[in-house]
Amino acid sequence: MRKKQTTVSFSWQALKAKGSIIGLAPMDGVTDVAYRLIQKKYGQPDVVFSEFVNVEGLCHGVLKLMHHFVYDAKDLIKSKSLGNLSDQTSLSERPVIAQLYGKNPECFYQAALLVAHMGFDGVDVNMGCPAKNVTSNGAGAGLIKTPALAQEIVHQVKQAVADYRAGATLDQAPDISDEIKLATYAIALLASGYTLVELSLPPMVRELYTRLDPKLRERSIPVSIKTRTGYDKPTTHSWISTLLETQPEALSLHGRTLRQAYTGRADWDEIALAAALVRDAGVVFLGNGDVDSVETAYEKINTYGVDGVLIGRASFGNPYVFRSKDFKPDKSLFQIAVEHAYLYEESTKLMHKLFDLVSPDQPVRLIMKEKLFLPFRKHLSWYVKGVPEAKKLRAKLMQVSSASEAEAILRESRLI
Ligand SMILES: Cc1cc2nc3c(=O)[nH]c(=O)nc-3n(C[C@H](O)[C@H](O)[C@H](O)COP(=O)(O)O)c2cc1C
């Protein structure tokens, strides 16, 4: 048995009982494992979410998607890139919620079963994404147009976590490939304190998974929903009432419609309208949209009757957004940028080793090797946004292909 397994159930109500909740919003292409660990280490948000993961993709065997689910991996938490702070071994993303999107209820059921097996603290259903390639298919915020389907999806996800507690195995996920199942076990083991080296071969992964504490199954895994105020105009009252019929444990509301995407300002009066409904239903309620500091977060909590908020874009390049103004950080954002860059590199290596382990005959790559670091450039640009004459510096940082190159440029500019 391992040291770090969490057999304690997460509950949104218990989190709320500790005080107002300030969490990190899910953001595709941003809130990966490295980002979440950095935000937890320096900002300590009360809860974090994975990027959204497509359930139909999982049912069609897209193994690559599994990299979004890597969390709390010991290889990363203990890595040199995260420094040698005394609290390092206790660093954890928990509570960490996996977010799913799609429109096929059966695939949601199977994907939620995977999430439960991986040991996440909760499952969140995305009903808020405004991207055309998602909504044109009826998924994300597109579900606002099909309330009966939206309800069916939540029922299936709740059924999956209930079945998991009652003993369901991944045999009950017939459309999920063996590689994805194996990756599921490996991710659970990594989050339970095993290193990838200890997993060595597929039979070992299966064997070690059976040895995990059986109490893991007794955890309740709450289901939550994240959505918007409406499709082309706010229909907050009817839409939120529809969702509450499915009895989620928590609900997050971004105060914009699908049509607004990210334009204009989030409408907190609509969020307040929903807050009254949600409170009466005994569901934990988080408001979201344009919160840029802890102080603004508390102002929203006190003014609009929400139990907490999610902060998204204001966390870009700034985990201290989760700290109050009088917090005295001992690391600069530039030092954090370097740490984050090395951790990001390690996380991509870890994911490729994971793919090699579960699919040795058909190597899966996230992106070509020489391009692996490119998605990180945007983070570098965010970290230097407050620097005078950032333009030149940013132009240089936009050319880097490794953490060491980024570090060299920040040194040359005397920022670290
Ligand atoms: C780059 C980006 C990616 C996003 N991806 C997701 C996602 O995967 N799932 C989700 O529920 N919301 C996603 N969102 C929406 C955010 O979670 C949040 O609702 C939105 O950014 C408003 O909050 P903010 O004003 O604090 O940024 C994304 C937003 C951005 C900017």
The ligand as an ORCA input file, in Angstrom:
! r2SCAN-3c Opt
* xyz 0 1
  C      -8.019     29.866    -22.972
  C      -9.315     29.493    -22.281
  C      -9.688     28.171    -22.247
  C     -10.878     27.795    -21.588
  N     -11.194     26.468    -21.501
  C     -12.243     26.086    -20.726
  C     -12.498     24.719    -20.457
  O     -11.771     23.805    -20.905
  N     -13.587     24.413    -19.695
  C     -14.404     25.390    -19.172
  O     -15.364     25.072    -18.470
  N     -14.176     26.687    -19.398
  C     -13.106     27.056    -20.132
  N     -12.833     28.384    -20.281
  C     -13.668     29.390    -19.596
  C     -13.100     29.739    -18.222
  O     -13.158     28.626    -17.355
  C     -13.880     30.894    -17.577
  O     -15.220     30.527    -17.501
  C     -13.771     32.190    -18.397
  O     -12.441     32.443    -18.792
  C     -14.281     33.401    -17.576
  O     -13.535     33.552    -16.385
  P     -12.378     34.670    -16.253
  O     -12.993     35.994    -16.609
  O     -11.954     34.606    -14.815
  O     -11.302     34.295    -17.211
  C     -11.687     28.786    -20.974
  C     -11.290     30.130    -21.041
  C     -10.126     30.485    -21.667
  C      -9.714     31.935    -21.684
*
